[in-house]
Amino acid sequence: MTQVDFYILSDTSSQACSLFSCRLAEKAYKQGHRVFINTDSTPQLKQLDDLLWTFRAGSFVPHAVYTEDCHAQPVLLGHGVDPEDHNDVLVNMANEIPAFFSRFERVAELVGGDEKERTAARERYRFYQDRGYTLNTHKI
């Protein structure tokens, strides 16, 4: 069964979740995992694509925006797409739970400091809890 981890960020800046998703993707990649980062919008996808190259000096996270022809990278980014061949780690940056989440071994739910984001995260938490998923909470 899918393990779900909620990462509650104390940083309330607008880029906190994006920066944390980069660090999380880098850590998972270095541990040999394949990661799919689900974004909330196309602008967020573009920002994250750029940020993965620059978020930390000396970092290297091989990644690409998911398309049906491009799915060999260990870290893929997508918005409104089902990454059919990925099932290891899902980083959800969207306020909604993607329909395909349950085939992943692990789901990371990122929660920013904004009250709207926290309210949406509480709803996602209840969704997983009501369905019996293993939940962990990490305050970052």
C-alpha positions in Angstrom: 0.0 0.0 0.0 1.2 3.5 -0.8 2.9 5.4 2.0 2.0 9.1 2.3 4.3 11.7 3.8 3.1 15.2 4.5 5.9 17.8 4.7 4.7 20.9 6.5 7.0 23.8 5.7 7.5 26.6 8.2 8.9 28.8 5.5 6.0 30.9 4.2 7.8 32.3 1.1 6.2 31.8 -2.3 9.1 29.5 -3.4 9.3 27.3 -0.3 7.5 24.3 -1.7 9.3 24.5 -5.0 12.7 24.7 -3.3 11.8 21.8 -1.0 10.6 19.7 -3.9 13.9 20.2 -5.6 15.8 19.0 -2.5 13.4 16.1 -2.1 13.8 15.1 -5.8 17.6 15.3 -5.5 17.7 13.1 -2.4 15.4 10.5 -3.9 17.3 10.5 -7.2 20.6 10.0 -5.4 19.1 7.1 -3.5 18.2 5.5 -6.9 14.5 6.3 -7.0 12.4 7.5 -9.9 10.4 10.6 -9.1 7.4 12.2 -10.7 6.6 15.8 -9.5 3.0 16.7 -10.1 2.5 20.5 -10.4 -0.6 22.6 -9.9 -0.2 24.6 -13.1 1.8 25.1 -16.2 3.6 28.2 -14.9 4.5 26.2 -11.7 5.8 23.4 -14.0 8.0 25.9 -15.9 9.3 27.5 -12.7 10.2 24.1 -11.3 11.9 23.0 -14.5 14.2 26.0 -14.3 14.7 25.8 -10.6 15.9 22.2 -10.7 19.0 23.5 -12.6 19.7 26.3 -10.2 18.3 25.7 -6.8 21.7 24.8 -5.3 25.2 25.4 -6.5 26.8 22.2 -7.7 23.5 20.2 -7.8 22.6 18.0 -10.7 19.2 16.5 -11.0 18.6 14.9 -14.4 15.0 15.8 -15.2 12.5 16.5 -18.0 9.0 17.6 -18.5 6.9 14.4 -19.0 5.7 13.6 -22.5 4.7 10.2 -24.0 8.1 10.3 -25.8 10.2 11.5 -22.9 9.9 9.2 -19.9 13.5 7.8 -19.4 14.7 10.5 -17.0 14.8 9.6 -13.3 12.9 12.8 -12.4 9.9 13.9 -14.4 7.7 16.9 -14.1 4.1 17.1 -15.2 0.8 18.9 -14.9 -2.5 17.3 -15.8 -0.8 14.1 -17.2 -0.6 10.5 -16.0 3.0 9.3 -16.0 2.0 5.7 -17.0 5.5 4.2 -16.5 6.4 5.9 -13.2 5.3 4.2 -9.9 8.1 4.9 -7.4 7.9 8.4 -5.8 5.2 11.0 -6.4 5.8 14.5 -5.2 2.4 16.2 -5.2 2.6 20.0 -5.4 -1.0 20.4 -6.5 -3.9 21.2 -4.2 -5.8 18.1 -5.6 -4.8 14.5 -5.3 -4.0 13.1 -8.7 -6.2 10.1 -9.7 -3.1 7.9 -10.3 -1.5 8.4 -6.9 -2.2 4.9 -5.6 0.1 3.0 -7.9 3.1 4.9 -6.4 5.1 3.3 -3.6 5.4 6.7 -1.8 3.6 10.0 -2.1 5.1 13.2 -0.7 2.5 15.9 -0.1 4.1 19.4 0.3 2.3 21.9 2.5 3.3 25.6 2.4 2.7 28.3 5.0 -0.3 29.9 3.2 -3.6 29.2 4.9 -5.3 28.2 1.6 -2.6 25.6 1.0 -2.9 24.3 4.6 -6.7 24.0 4.2 -6.3 22.0 1.0 -3.7 19.8 2.7 -6.0 19.0 5.6 -8.6 17.8 3.0 -6.0 15.7 1.3 -4.9 14.3 4.7 -8.5 13.3 5.5 -8.9 11.7 2.1 -5.9 9.4 2.7 -6.8 8.8 6.3 -10.3 7.8 5.5 -9.0 5.2 3.0 -6.5 3.7 5.4 -3.2 4.8 3.9 -0.1 4.9 6.1 0.5 8.6 6.9 3.5 10.4 8.3 3.9 14.1 9.1 7.2 15.9 9.0 7.6 19.5 10.1 10.3 21.2 8.1 
